[in-house]
Amino acid sequence: MQNKQSISFQIIITVIVSFVVLFLFFSILTTQLYYRNVTDIMQESQQHSITQLNESFDVFYQQLIYILIQLSGDSTLKQYLTKEPEDNFEYYQMQRYVHDFLQTYIGFFPNSNIHLILYGENGQTYTSYNETLHLEDTGILEEDFIKKAENNHRRLGVSYFHPGLTPNTADNEYMYIAHALYDPYRSRYYGTILIVIDESCFSRLYSDLVQDNTHFSVITGDGLIISDSKRELLNSTDPALLSIARKDADASLTYSGEKWISSAVYNGYFDFYILQLTKYSAITSRVSPSIIQIIGLCCLAQLLVIAILVYLFKKITRPIHQLSIAMQNVSDRDLLYRPERMRFTGCSEARLLGESFNEMFARLEYYTKTLMQEQAARHTAELNSLQHQINPHFIYNTLTSVKYLSMAGQRDKVITGINSLTKLLRKTLGDIRETIPLSQELDLLRDYFQIQQLRYGEGIRLNLNVREDCLSVPVPKFFLQPLVENSIFHGFSTNTPNGTISIYACISSGLLKLEIMDNGSGIPPAILDHIMDVSLQNTGQGLTKIGLKNIEDRIKMIYGPDYGLSITSTSGYGTQVTISLPVTVSAGGDFL
């Protein structure tokens, strides 16, 4: 499996992600532009169709106006609408003449269900129907659109949905256009013309344009649908459709839960809107397969390019990968043995890295052996130092104290002293670790302090204030004892020492902070300024000869030059030693 941190893997992933992001970006952009262009083209086509349809409505209206003009200007027709027939023969003769006359004008509208009705001031009714009709009996002459036409002969009265006037048409609804016949010489009306228009006259104009994905509608200014490709919407009001027709909405819109493309035009003759809606899915169903094919071809091309790039990148980075594997396989044990020289091919940089690696390993072999020799000598010296830390004079004084305690019959103190000395010797001589947990360091300090109390009594006191989370932090082994020893021998009276030594420990900002304070006599300023000099260390008294300088050097050797100890002291008040150590993991993994 490819290493996720390798340079070849990261380059390949970067290239693939870049290609995928660019591909997605341009695919989305191209698809959106393609859909937008197709939508614009379809809308332009719709607008062209709706404009032609509007012209057809204009021609239809002009034909109606032509009929009205011809009927209004015919003198014979005017005479028939004003004269009373003398007998039935004349009545039927007039009816026959006018019926044939009206039929000639109906021929202007082939295949259209249009009829003409004339009503004169003499009460006569003439129609293009093949049946007798008495208009005054229907009550239509009293309706508002008739009155509107009679009030102004220059305007037409319109009723969009009105029941038929004959027995055969009574169950259907028609559009009625009324025009008042006016005699300018007598300044009076002498009749009314009614044009009866079936809705099919409108629907025939756009029937050839209707498809499964289109919707045509003719809608008035108040939202009344007077013609629609969906028959169930006739004679209903739809404000949403009216808003679309008025172009209050965008070209691409949602109507009845579907997305549509709209085109609309206003017809000034009829005073209504002609609207065409095309389902957006009609575009996607035709365009999507082409886009999918294009995207598929682009994907194949992209995969081919990526495969070629992956091959080239792997070829370029193969020497570097080999070098990294070689370095990874070098273990600590292998550093002692020089491997065979590796041969690198490829670019000049890779060959240079290979030669440098071989040279580096040759030098590393030498330095490793030298370092291991130095470490062995250092550990040997440290072990010898730890094994010789016990001062024979201190052991002699301790054993003398035990003898006097035994003679005095203080058996418990004798046992305590021997136990403390035994544990102290065992831990000091048997454990050669460089660092130990703070809890173990405090145990060593307690054992040491108990031995000191056997010599000096209860006059000296040890106060430990250490937080629980500090106990597992690794610290240099046996580094607190010299500080406490200095407080006992130099801070208090050497004959009858009396005072308290306090140790505080806490963790702050990732550091273990230790403070060792005593309330002794303090250190004079002249000595404090040079207290870290080696010449003032190693007094020869106590458990060890390890001075303050030695402690600081050990801390710097273990943790680095940024760490050490600082001393402050005030004569007559005491001394304080502050140590800051990094919080690390012990050799046994006790602390994290």
Beta strands, then each sheet from edge to edge (+ up, - down):
strand 1: 114-120
strand 2: 125-127
strand 3: 157-163
strand 4: 173-183
strand 5: 188-197
strand 6: 214-220
strand 7: 225-228
strand 8: 252-255
strand 9: 258-267
strand 10: 272-279
strand 11: 435-437
strand 12: 460-466
strand 13: 474-476
strand 14: 499-508
strand 15: 511-518
strand 16: 564-570
strand 17: 574-582
sheet 1: 2+ 1- 5+ 4- 3+
sheet 2: 7+ 6- 10+ 9- 8+
sheet 3: 11+ 13-
sheet 4: 12+ 14+ 15- 17+ 16-
end
